[in-house]
């Protein structure tokens, strides 16, 4: 259960996010736990005096970043999700995201996707900058740096799953792996650093 004190801390998280990633988290719950799962999440939000229902979310409407963190935290607690479940949720979100599908239609190489990563990050979120540090088809490796974005530790496995799914679209017949080699929450680094290999 999320306390009022914890909610107050979550509400300090800066930035805005499109409704699409929040809606995709609800879609994941519906796919895994049915309509009853959605009702459980909505009820938990209501108990915290947050008036948010899945049916009211619009893909291209801006919301505070903290609301996405709160929804993610409630889902994690309510269904006892582990890191691998959060990775699965990130992967699911990349599969059902309209913007991600649009991006994959036009960018068919890993180099192009990595170069456009920052622009597409900004389509979803106002906080942080996602930049490619290394892109090498020869070494079968991409390193992405997420600067100026702390968010919440639950995002780390979620982003690993998201980046893995996107990579699998542009590196067909591969099984990409994504590791977070630097993280403000675990290594104390300033930024997140994700290494994608295939």
Phi, psi and omega in degrees: 000138180270125180280166176296326178295316179294320177300319179298322178293317179299321182292349177279348181295124185278170171097173179232158181218146175292157178295335184306309180295327177292314180300321179296329176293320175296320179298322177298315179300316180298318180295323185270324191233004175075185181299326179299324178297318177300314181299323178296317179294315180298323178294318178298320177297316180299322179297335178264012181062034175253116182269091181216124176236148181305318184295340181272348182284135177242138184307317189249030176254135183277142178225161175294142180304323183300332180294321177296318178298317181298314179299316179298318181293317179298314179300316181299315180290313187297325184247012176052050183286143176257177181304318181294329176291321178293324174297318178298320178297318178298317178297316178302316181299321178293328180287324185261353183288126177300315183294317179297319179295321178298316180299317183292335179294325186257336184247102188258001177241151180296326179296317182293317179298315180298319181292329181270357186305316183297317181297318180287328175303316182290343175288334181263321191224151177267343182259142174089161179224122179259117184233141172283131177263323178215135175224111183219108174294325181298313179278355182054054185208139172229135174241123179249135178248126177254105186261146173065027180221111175262310177066255184199149180303333180294338178292332187301305177293328178300313180293324177302315179295321180296311181294326178296316181296315178300316180299321182295335177289322188260351173238076185297158180057035176229168175235082185296150171241146179233125176238141173265109186269341173223141184204131178302333184272335183245320182258352179077010180289164180289324187232168174271141177229119182248131179249121180250125178231157179210000000 
